[in-house]
């Protein structure tokens, strides 16, 4: 009998996910880290500061679930970019899409920090503003 069945299952799932994305790149790692930080800071903002950009500013499990579904869909898009890489014989779409989403997540983290009262340097605010303008 397996000594650590839960760890075995988690390891197999992790290996399957990594394989589905064509291996685990630093861009994908960074994206996952940014997604976790953004989600945690968003929940903290709603719970402790009641300054969430959603609804009345307080914590909402519906908004939290929407956020998780959004993060899942970001990963689905990265997966699609990897599959397109395979189709056209390239190796840059997955990382390019990952980097674009990292920038988006970083902007959200910085906005959350600003709403928490963390001082944001003017140069960073200006950079975010430029990126938002280009995104729109």
C-alpha positions as CSV (number, residue, x, y, z in Angstrom):
1,X,0.0,0.0,0.0
2,X,1.2,3.5,-0.9
3,X,2.6,5.3,2.1
4,X,1.6,8.8,0.9
5,X,-1.4,8.5,-1.4
6,X,-2.4,12.2,-1.2
7,X,1.1,13.3,-2.1
8,X,1.2,10.8,-5.0
9,X,-2.1,12.1,-6.4
10,X,-1.0,15.8,-6.0
11,X,2.3,14.9,-7.7
12,X,0.5,13.2,-10.6
13,X,-1.8,16.1,-11.0
14,X,1.1,18.6,-11.0
15,X,3.0,16.6,-13.6
16,X,-0.1,16.4,-15.8
17,X,-0.7,20.2,-15.6
18,X,3.0,20.9,-16.3
19,X,2.9,18.6,-19.3
20,X,-0.3,20.2,-20.6
21,X,1.4,23.6,-20.6
22,X,4.5,22.3,-22.4
23,X,6.7,22.4,-19.3
24,X,6.8,24.9,-16.5
25,X,8.5,28.1,-17.5
26,X,9.6,31.0,-15.3
27,X,6.9,33.2,-17.0
28,X,4.2,30.7,-15.9
29,X,5.6,30.5,-12.4
30,X,5.6,34.3,-12.2
31,X,2.1,34.5,-13.5
32,X,0.9,32.0,-10.9
33,X,2.7,33.9,-8.1
34,X,1.2,37.2,-9.2
35,X,-2.3,35.6,-9.5
36,X,-2.1,34.3,-5.9
37,X,-0.8,37.7,-4.5
38,X,-3.5,39.6,-6.4
39,X,-6.3,37.3,-5.1
40,X,-5.0,37.4,-1.5
41,X,-4.6,41.2,-1.5
42,X,-8.0,41.6,-3.1
43,X,-9.6,39.4,-0.3
44,X,-7.6,41.3,2.4
45,X,-8.7,44.6,0.9
46,X,-12.4,43.6,1.1
47,X,-12.2,41.9,4.5
48,X,-10.0,44.4,6.5
49,X,-10.4,47.7,4.6
50,X,-13.9,47.3,3.0
51,X,-12.4,49.0,0.0
52,X,-13.0,46.4,-2.7
53,X,-13.7,47.7,-6.2
54,X,-16.6,45.3,-6.3
55,X,-20.1,46.0,-4.9
56,X,-20.2,47.9,-1.6
57,X,-16.5,47.3,-0.9
58,X,-16.9,44.5,1.6
59,X,-16.1,40.8,1.2
60,X,-18.4,38.8,-1.0
61,X,-18.0,35.1,-1.6
62,X,-19.6,35.5,-5.1
63,X,-17.0,38.1,-6.0
64,X,-14.3,35.9,-4.6
65,X,-15.5,33.0,-6.7
66,X,-15.7,35.2,-9.8
67,X,-12.1,36.2,-9.1
68,X,-11.0,32.6,-9.0
69,X,-12.9,31.7,-12.1
70,X,-11.2,34.7,-13.8
71,X,-7.8,33.5,-12.8
72,X,-8.6,30.0,-14.1
73,X,-9.6,31.5,-17.4
74,X,-6.3,33.3,-17.6
75,X,-4.6,29.9,-17.3
76,X,-6.9,28.5,-20.0
77,X,-5.8,31.3,-22.4
78,X,-2.1,30.6,-21.6
79,X,-2.9,26.9,-22.4
80,X,-4.5,27.9,-25.7
81,X,-1.4,30.1,-26.5
82,X,0.8,27.0,-25.9
83,X,-1.4,24.9,-28.2
84,X,-1.1,27.6,-30.9
85,X,2.7,27.5,-30.4
86,X,2.6,23.8,-31.2
87,X,0.4,24.4,-34.3
88,X,2.6,27.0,-35.8
89,X,5.9,25.6,-34.6
90,X,6.9,28.5,-32.4
91,X,7.9,28.8,-28.8
92,X,7.0,32.4,-27.8
93,X,3.2,32.7,-27.7
94,X,2.8,31.0,-24.3
95,X,5.5,33.2,-22.7
96,X,4.3,36.3,-24.4
97,X,0.7,35.8,-23.2
98,X,2.0,34.9,-19.7
99,X,4.1,38.1,-19.5
100,X,1.1,40.2,-20.7
101,X,-1.0,38.7,-17.9
102,X,1.8,39.2,-15.4
103,X,1.8,42.9,-16.2
104,X,-2.0,43.0,-15.7
105,X,-1.8,41.2,-12.4
106,X,1.0,43.4,-11.2
107,X,-1.1,46.5,-12.0
108,X,-3.9,45.0,-9.9
109,X,-1.6,44.2,-7.0
110,X,-0.3,47.8,-7.0
111,X,-3.8,49.2,-7.1
112,X,-4.8,47.0,-4.2
113,X,-1.7,48.2,-2.3
114,X,-2.6,51.8,-3.0
115,X,-6.2,51.2,-1.7
116,X,-4.6,49.8,1.5
117,X,-2.8,53.0,2.0
118,X,0.7,51.8,0.9
119,X,2.5,54.7,-0.7
120,X,3.0,54.1,-4.4
121,X,5.9,56.0,-6.0
122,X,4.8,58.5,-8.7
123,X,6.9,56.9,-11.4
124,X,5.1,53.6,-10.8
125,X,1.7,55.4,-10.9
126,X,2.7,57.0,-14.2
127,X,3.8,53.7,-15.6
128,X,0.6,52.0,-14.7
129,X,-1.4,54.9,-16.2
130,X,0.6,54.5,-19.5
131,X,0.0,50.8,-19.5
132,X,-3.7,51.2,-18.8
133,X,-4.0,53.8,-21.6
134,X,-2.3,51.4,-24.1
135,X,-4.5,48.5,-22.9
136,X,-7.7,50.5,-23.6
